[in-house]
């Protein structure tokens, strides 16, 4: 009977205007402040909002009291006479639309010209999740990045709007950036830019391949997202590198659009961009996928099609050593001219050419290329989709056979990928590991085998067009230095690599500092190679020698092989040999489980 009474009240509200008290009473009866959608609008996983900007709240205690914020929202929407662009009525269209639906009432019209103009300009029709792959030489982008694109009815997506969330900082010191990023030292902001600007940044400037995942949202769901995006303009929150990061905040927007999905529940202590792609897949949001190769990927593809003579010619055309007008070109030179034009654009982006020089050479090359007629499209080998990669966190169980003992080895690593593992869906030659810990159990005795605080690597082969350096670093404790005792080691090295994604070799010079039972420092030289066999099998061989300041030199060698049966697990074997006054051999075989 009571429910019937409130139903009749709700129907009457749609015909006659209601007082604020009546609307608030109805909202309390319906327990709207406890509903999932109100929590989504407030970015509140439980009782407190994750938004840290007072401008987002209408009640003084709105961040911590969602019921109070709901009451204040109803009051302002129903009573405020100012309904211009900067009014609360126009600033919160998502809250207004939801409350009008739930309370079956209209708060009337406003003069929200700025919002209406943006919606008309955006022409929102569909939404695409965009994933630029990792950029290992940038501390802010080691795991990749995700943002959303609001697609219009236009065929070209370049003029669509990209919705991004990022930390606001000009910090160039990697240590400072890492510290503040880990502990919330930066504000994060949503931004809205034309998609071509984001492509220029990621695909061209940073040479990162870009994956696009079209989402199957309805038009009403797209509009729900757009209304909430408007509410988040110029609103800030503390940015945290591992959880409240770029990818995490995209999850809120997707759940606002389709509340039935539970994207955030796929994550606990960290949110890594490639994993969010998988979460969208698992929730059935992805309809189609597209790949946009970077400038680097395209130039490497041209290298595979051109002869050594043609490559040198393309470089000469790009540098200006060979004049376009002074040479005759035939149909067989199409790829040479295209590669030269791509190289000119790449060097301009890198700051190696002035704008005037770039424009002149680029125009000359494209004009000459256009005169040769249409040819075959450059074949670019497809890359493995990030959603096929192994999961980020890992638990390992292995049996070890060492010279002095045979421990059961149990390890845990929260993130993310190392050179021994399958590269499917990952950036080949990249390694990012945090807090990789391994314990050994032997004759009821528990021992710490290793604790890697941080380990990074970027093994990038040189090519005809690119001459990058390769590097890696490691900092942590392990038992690789004799007498079976722990040492703390910090090692940083640089060198060069050759090869491609399938097989590559590298040579590095690696200075090292060791603390512990036998403190020392030295300089080492390491050579290694990796072979991706296909069928998600990989072999890695690595060895070298370290010359210490106050101890005998040390030789080490290792070979590992693994087979990834799917994204959840692999089997592996490893053989290590170390020799520093005494030779020691260690063999381990086991299983890695990913989650």
Secondary structure, DSSP 8 states (H G I E B T S, - for coil): -HHHHHHHHHHHHTTS---HHHHHHHHHHTTGGGSHHHHHHTT-SSSS-S---GGG-SSTTTTT-HHHHHHHHHHHHHH----STTSHHHH-HHHHHHHHHHHT--------HHHHHHHHHH---EEEEEEE---TT-GGGTT-EEEEEEE-SSS-STTSEEEEEEE------HHHHHHHHHHT-EEEEEEEEEHHHHHIIIIIIS---EEEEEE---HHHHHHHHHHHHHTTT-EEEE-SSSSSHHHHHHHHHHHH-TT--GGGG-SS---HHHHHHHHHHTT-EEEEEEE--HHHHHHHHHHHS-HHHHHHHHHHHHTSS-GGGS---GGGHHHHHHHHHHHHHHHHTTSS-HHHHHHHHHHHHHHHHTT-------------GGGS--S-EEEEEEEEESS---EEEEEE-EEE-TTS--TTS-TTEEEEEEEEEEEEETTEEEEEEEEEEEEEE--B--SS----EEEEEEEEES-SSTT--EEEEEEEEEEEEE-SSEEEEEEEEEEEEEETT-EEEEEEEEEEEEEEETTEEEEEEEEEEEESSS--EEEEEEEEEEEEETTEEEEEEEEEEESSSEEEEEEEEEEEE-
